[in-house]
Amino acid sequence: MKSILLIAVVAVATLFSSCNTIIGFGRDLRMMGDGMEKSANKTQGHSSGDTSGAPVY
């Protein structure tokens, strides 16, 4: 019983620690997409509002 509880605690701790990694990866992807969009708009001569910055969790 103790080993099952220990495994469950380790699994939950691992999942919670990986959430920050997944959120950071999502922010990086969004910032990359915003940069690509801004670059494309600049190339085409369109002006757009500032969409840079990722959400803060």
DSSP file (Angstrom, degrees, kcal/mol; ACC not computed):
  #  RESIDUE AA STRUCTURE BP1 BP2  ACC     N-H-->O    O-->H-N    N-H-->O    O-->H-N    TCO  KAPPA ALPHA  PHI   PSI    X-CA   Y-CA   Z-CA
    1    1 A M     >        0   0    0      0, 0.0     4,-2.1     0, 0.0     5,-0.2   0.000 360.0 360.0 360.0 -41.4    0.0    0.0    0.0
    2    2 A K  H  >  +     0   0    0      1,-0.2     4,-2.4     2,-0.2     5,-0.2   0.872 360.0  52.9 -65.3 -36.0    2.8    2.4    0.9
    3    3 A S  H  > S+     0   0    0      2,-0.2     4,-2.4     1,-0.2    -1,-0.2   0.880 108.3  49.9 -68.7 -36.2    4.5    1.7   -2.5
    4    4 A I  H  > S+     0   0    0      2,-0.2     4,-2.3     1,-0.2    -1,-0.2   0.912 111.9  48.4 -66.6 -41.5    1.4    2.5   -4.4
    5    5 A L  H  X S+     0   0    0     -4,-2.1     4,-2.4     2,-0.2    -2,-0.2   0.905 111.5  49.9 -64.0 -41.4    1.0    5.8   -2.5
    6    6 A L  H  X S+     0   0    0     -4,-2.4     4,-2.3     2,-0.2    -2,-0.2   0.914 110.9  48.9 -63.6 -43.5    4.6    6.7   -3.1
    7    7 A I  H  X S+     0   0    0     -4,-2.4     4,-2.4     1,-0.2    -2,-0.2   0.909 111.7  50.0 -62.9 -41.6    4.2    6.0   -6.8
    8    8 A A  H  X S+     0   0    0     -4,-2.3     4,-2.5     2,-0.2    -2,-0.2   0.910 110.6  49.0 -64.3 -42.3    1.1    8.1   -7.0
    9    9 A V  H  X S+     0   0    0     -4,-2.4     4,-2.4     1,-0.2    -2,-0.2   0.911 112.4  48.0 -64.5 -41.9    2.7   11.0   -5.1
   10   10 A V  H  X S+     0   0    0     -4,-2.3     4,-2.2     2,-0.2    -2,-0.2   0.906 111.8  50.3 -65.1 -41.5    5.7   10.9   -7.5
   11   11 A A  H  X S+     0   0    0     -4,-2.4     4,-2.3     2,-0.2    -2,-0.2   0.920 112.1  46.6 -63.4 -44.4    3.4   10.8  -10.5
   12   12 A V  H  X S+     0   0    0     -4,-2.5     4,-2.5     2,-0.2     5,-0.2   0.910 111.9  51.0 -65.0 -42.0    1.4   13.8   -9.4
   13   13 A A  H  X S+     0   0    0     -4,-2.4     4,-2.0     1,-0.2    -1,-0.2   0.898 110.8  49.3 -62.4 -39.9    4.6   15.7   -8.6
   14   14 A T  H  X S+     0   0    0     -4,-2.2     4,-1.7     2,-0.2    -1,-0.2   0.914 111.2  48.9 -65.3 -42.8    5.9   15.0  -12.0
   15   15 A L  H  X S+     0   0    0     -4,-2.3     4,-0.9     1,-0.2    -2,-0.2   0.911 112.0  48.4 -64.7 -41.9    2.7   16.1  -13.7
   16   16 A F  H  X S+     0   0    0     -4,-2.5     4,-0.7     1,-0.2     3,-0.4   0.870 111.2  49.9 -68.1 -35.2    2.6   19.3  -11.7
   17   17 A S  H  X S+     0   0    0     -4,-2.0     4,-0.7     1,-0.2     3,-0.4   0.823 107.1  54.9 -72.9 -28.9    6.2   20.2  -12.5
   18   18 A S  H  X S+     0   0    0     -4,-1.7     4,-2.4     1,-0.2    -1,-0.2   0.699  91.0  74.9 -77.2 -17.6    5.7   19.6  -16.2
   19   19 A C  H  X S+     0   0    0     -4,-0.9     4,-2.6    -3,-0.4    -1,-0.2   0.909  94.3  51.2 -59.6 -41.8    2.8   22.0  -16.3
   20   20 A N  H  X S+     0   0    0     -4,-0.7     4,-2.3    -3,-0.4    -1,-0.2   0.885 109.6  50.7 -63.1 -37.6    5.2   24.9  -16.1
   21   21 A T  H  X S+     0   0    0     -4,-0.7     4,-2.2     2,-0.2    -2,-0.2   0.915 111.3  47.2 -65.7 -42.7    7.2   23.5  -19.0
   22   22 A I  H  X S+     0   0    0     -4,-2.4     4,-2.3     2,-0.2    -2,-0.2   0.901 112.2  49.8 -66.7 -41.1    4.1   23.1  -21.2
   23   23 A I  H  X S+     0   0    0     -4,-2.6     4,-2.3     2,-0.2    -1,-0.2   0.921 111.4  49.4 -63.4 -43.1    3.0   26.6  -20.4
   24   24 A G  H  X S+     0   0    0     -4,-2.3     4,-2.4     1,-0.2    -2,-0.2   0.890 110.0  51.1 -62.1 -39.9    6.4   28.0  -21.3
   25   25 A F  H  X S+     0   0    0     -4,-2.2     4,-2.3     2,-0.2    -1,-0.2   0.900 109.3  51.0 -64.6 -40.4    6.5   26.0  -24.5
   26   26 A G  H  X S+     0   0    0     -4,-2.3     4,-2.2     2,-0.2    -2,-0.2   0.893 109.7  50.1 -63.3 -40.2    3.0   27.4  -25.4
   27   27 A R  H  X S+     0   0    0     -4,-2.3     4,-2.7     2,-0.2     5,-0.2   0.924 109.9  50.6 -62.9 -43.8    4.3   31.0  -24.7
   28   28 A D  H  X S+     0   0    0     -4,-2.4     4,-2.3     1,-0.2    -2,-0.2   0.918 110.6  49.0 -61.1 -43.5    7.3   30.4  -26.9
   29   29 A L  H  X S+     0   0    0     -4,-2.3     4,-2.5     2,-0.2    -1,-0.2   0.905 111.7  49.2 -63.2 -41.0    5.1   29.1  -29.8
   30   30 A R  H  X S+     0   0    0     -4,-2.2     4,-2.7     2,-0.2    -2,-0.2   0.930 111.4  48.3 -65.2 -43.8    2.8   32.1  -29.5
   31   31 A M  H  X S+     0   0    0     -4,-2.7     4,-2.2     1,-0.2    -1,-0.2   0.882 111.5  50.7 -64.4 -36.8    5.7   34.6  -29.5
   32   32 A M  H  X S+     0   0    0     -4,-2.3     4,-2.3    -5,-0.2    -1,-0.2   0.921 111.5  48.1 -65.2 -42.9    7.2   32.8  -32.5
   33   33 A G  H  X S+     0   0    0     -4,-2.5     4,-2.5     2,-0.2    -2,-0.2   0.900 110.8  50.7 -63.7 -41.0    3.9   33.0  -34.3
   34   34 A D  H  X S+     0   0    0     -4,-2.7     4,-2.6     2,-0.2    -1,-0.2   0.906 110.5  49.8 -63.2 -40.7    3.5   36.7  -33.5
   35   35 A G  H  X S+     0   0    0     -4,-2.2     4,-2.4     2,-0.2    -2,-0.2   0.907 111.4  48.3 -63.5 -42.0    7.0   37.4  -34.8
   36   36 A M  H  X S+     0   0    0     -4,-2.3     4,-2.4     2,-0.2    -2,-0.2   0.904 112.7  48.7 -65.3 -40.2    6.2   35.5  -38.0
   37   37 A E  H  X S+     0   0    0     -4,-2.5     4,-2.5     2,-0.2    -2,-0.2   0.913 111.8  48.6 -65.5 -42.7    3.0   37.4  -38.4
   38   38 A K  H  X S+     0   0    0     -4,-2.6     4,-2.1     1,-0.2    -2,-0.2   0.902 112.2  49.4 -63.8 -40.9    4.6   40.7  -37.8
   39   39 A S  H  X S+     0   0    0     -4,-2.4     4,-2.1     2,-0.2    -2,-0.2   0.902 111.4  48.8 -64.8 -41.9    7.4   39.9  -40.3
   40   40 A A  H  X S+     0   0    0     -4,-2.4     4,-2.1     2,-0.2     6,-0.2   0.903 111.2  49.7 -65.6 -41.0    4.8   38.9  -42.9
   41   41 A N  H  X>S+     0   0    0     -4,-2.5     5,-2.1     1,-0.2     4,-0.8   0.880 110.3  51.0 -65.2 -37.2    2.8   42.1  -42.4
   42   42 A K  H  <5S+     0   0    0     -4,-2.1     3,-0.5     1,-0.2    -2,-0.2   0.909 109.9  49.7 -64.9 -41.3    6.0   44.1  -42.7
   43   43 A T  H  <5S+     0   0    0     -4,-2.1    -2,-0.2     1,-0.2    -1,-0.2   0.877 113.7  45.3 -64.4 -38.8    6.9   42.4  -46.0
   44   44 A Q  H  <5S-     0   0    0     -4,-2.1    -1,-0.2    -5,-0.1    -2,-0.2   0.552 114.6-116.1 -84.2  -7.5    3.4   43.0  -47.4
   45   45 A G  T  <5 +     0   0    0     -4,-0.8     2,-0.3    -3,-0.5    -3,-0.2   0.613  66.8 140.6  85.3  11.8    3.3   46.6  -46.2
   46   46 A H      < -     0   0    0     -5,-2.1     2,-0.5    -6,-0.2    -1,-0.3  -0.635  42.1-145.6 -86.3 145.4    0.4   46.2  -43.8
   47   47 A S        +     0   0    0     -2,-0.3     2,-0.3    -3,-0.1    -9,-0.0  -0.929  24.2 174.2-108.7 137.7    0.5   47.9  -40.5
   48   48 A S        -     0   0    0     -2,-0.5     3,-0.1     1,-0.1   -10,-0.0  -0.891  33.6 -90.1-136.2 166.6   -1.1   46.2  -37.6
   49   49 A G        -     0   0    0     -2,-0.3     2,-0.7     1,-0.1    -1,-0.1  -0.204  57.7 -82.0 -69.5 166.9   -1.5   46.7  -33.9
   50   50 A D        +     0   0    0      1,-0.2    -1,-0.1     2,-0.0     0, 0.0  -0.624  52.0 165.7 -76.1 112.9    1.1   45.4  -31.4
   51   51 A T        +     0   0    0     -2,-0.7    -1,-0.2   -17,-0.1   -17,-0.1   0.202  34.0 123.8-110.2  13.2    0.2   41.7  -30.8
   52   52 A S        +     0   0    0    -18,-0.1   -21,-0.1   -17,-0.0    -2,-0.0  -0.313  39.6  62.3 -74.7 159.4    3.5   40.8  -29.2
   53   53 A G        -     0   0    0    -26,-0.1     3,-0.0     2,-0.0   -19,-0.0   0.225  68.8-117.2 101.2 138.1    3.7   39.3  -25.8
   54   54 A A        -     0   0    0      1,-0.1   -27,-0.1    -2,-0.0   -26,-0.0  -0.706  39.3 -89.6-104.0 157.5    2.4   36.1  -24.4
   55   55 A P        -     0   0    0      0, 0.0     2,-0.6     0, 0.0    -1,-0.1  -0.322  37.3-130.4 -64.6 148.9   -0.2   35.7  -21.7
   56   56 A V              0   0    0      1,-0.1     0, 0.0    -3,-0.0     0, 0.0  -0.899 360.0 360.0-104.0 124.6    1.1   35.5  -18.2
   57   57 A Y              0   0    0     -2,-0.6    -1,-0.1   -34,-0.0   -34,-0.0   0.403 360.0 360.0-102.0 360.0   -0.2   32.6  -16.1
